[in-house]
Amino acid sequence: MEQKTGLVLEGGGMRGIYTAGVLDLFMDQGVTFDGVIGVSAGAIHGCSFLSGQRGRNIRYYKKYCQDPRFMSVRNLILTGDIAGERFCYHTLPEKLDPYDYTAFNNNPAEFYVGCSNVETGKPEYLHLTDMKQQIDYLRASASLPLVSKIVHAGGKKLLDGGCTDSIPVKAFMELGYPRNVVVLTRHRGYRKKAEGTRLTELCYRHYPAFVKAIKNRPSVYNRTLDEIESLENSGQAFVIRPSRPLTIGRMEKDPQKLQLVYELGYQDAARCLLDLLSWKQGPAR
């Protein structure tokens, strides 16, 4: 029986526009997958891939990145969310740059988003079958701690999936996808350094398991990178990562810088396309 092939998409705020470039190359070349799992920005960009809307992500990111309704301190002060909930998850996809909900719902590929359960401190891998009805799962995956309100969805309290499992390749293997293409937003050799967590401890003092997960995030992330390299060496994973360090910030507002990172993603994917197609055809070694 043929093994299912998955696509695993890391987050990274505005760095995720690199992934948008990779996915547009996939659409141009007809590269498809049996299932997709995305975390935070990876989940956001995976949506347009599964609806077949080539160019949509870079288009609206460039058009609205400086719009205070999109992502701004103003939003944070007024609503408690740095990304405007109504604008980003309703006004934009429903009116300004319409999302093809029907195409997504009809796509046979399964779509999962990675979220963090604030109460348990564990990752949640949530299956989206109806983008419009389940949009809060997507929003939760991209709701960064400290600058976003906890999202209540499916009876759970959720935040950004990157807090507990930034690159859920092992989880996707357990969900039935033994071979995966992994799109990272950090260059080869990158390792996450420990960060101060005092503000996190204060803000989430009623959620000690979540605070512990945040503290452990660098070591968990770095261990995941080591596991991915092992999977890559064994042929179970094919990794696409930035060929040079991405210098844009998580909140980048310069459309030209976003365009350059998008183009790098497209070019990096194009360079390894033949190797990728060969890998997709062959079984794991």
Rosetta blueprint (number, residue, H / E / L):
1 M L
2 E L
3 Q L
4 K L
5 T E
6 G E
7 L E
8 V E
9 L E
10 E L
11 G L
12 G L
13 G H
14 M H
15 R H
16 G H
17 I H
18 Y H
19 T H
20 A H
21 G H
22 V H
23 L H
24 D H
25 L H
26 F H
27 M H
28 D H
29 Q H
30 G L
31 V L
32 T L
33 F L
34 D L
35 G E
36 V E
37 I E
38 G E
39 V E
40 S L
41 A H
42 G H
43 A H
44 I H
45 H H
46 G H
47 C H
48 S H
49 F H
50 L H
51 S L
52 G L
53 Q L
54 R L
55 G L
56 R H
57 N H
58 I H
59 R H
60 Y H
61 Y H
62 K H
63 K H
64 Y H
65 C L
66 Q L
67 D L
68 P L
69 R L
70 F L
71 M E
72 S L
73 V H
74 R H
75 N H
76 L H
77 I H
78 L H
79 T H
80 G L
81 D L
82 I L
83 A E
84 G L
85 E H
86 R H
87 F H
88 C H
89 Y H
90 H H
91 T H
92 L H
93 P H
94 E H
95 K H
96 L H
97 D L
98 P L
99 Y L
100 D L
101 Y H
102 T H
103 A H
104 F H
105 N H
106 N H
107 N L
108 P L
109 A L
110 E E
111 F E
112 Y E
113 V E
114 G E
115 C E
116 S E
117 N E
118 V L
119 E L
120 T L
121 G L
122 K L
123 P E
124 E E
125 Y E
126 L E
127 H E
128 L E
129 T L
130 D L
131 M L
132 K L
133 Q L
134 Q L
135 I H
136 D H
137 Y H
138 L H
139 R H
140 A H
141 S H
142 A L
143 S L
144 L L
145 P L
146 L L
147 V L
148 S L
149 K L
150 I L
151 V E
152 H E
153 A E
154 G L
155 G L
156 K E
157 K E
158 L E
159 L E
160 D E
161 G H
162 G H
163 C H
164 T L
165 D L
166 S L
167 I L
168 P L
169 V H
170 K H
171 A H
172 F H
173 M H
174 E H
175 L L
176 G L
177 Y L
178 P L
179 R E
180 N E
181 V E
182 V E
183 V E
184 L L
185 T L
186 R L
187 H L
188 R L
189 G L
190 Y L
191 R L
192 K L
193 K L
194 A L
195 E L
196 G L
197 T L
198 R H
199 L H
200 T H
201 E H
202 L H
203 C H
204 Y L
205 R L
206 H L
207 Y L
208 P H
209 A H
210 F H
211 V H
212 K H
213 A H
214 I H
215 K H
216 N H
217 R H
218 P H
219 S H
220 V H
221 Y H
222 N H
223 R H
224 T H
225 L H
226 D H
227 E H
228 I H
229 E H
230 S H
231 L H
232 E H
233 N H
234 S H
235 G L
236 Q L
237 A E
238 F E
239 V E
240 I E
241 R L
242 P L
243 S L
244 R L
245 P L
246 L L
247 T L
248 I L
249 G L
250 R L
251 M L
252 E L
253 K L
254 D L
255 P H
256 Q H
257 K H
258 L H
259 Q H
260 L H
261 V H
262 Y H
263 E H
264 L H
265 G H
266 Y H
267 Q H
268 D H
269 A H
270 A H
271 R H
272 C L
273 L H
274 L H
275 D H
276 L H
277 L H
278 S H
279 W H
280 K H
281 Q H
282 G L
283 P L
284 A L
285 R L
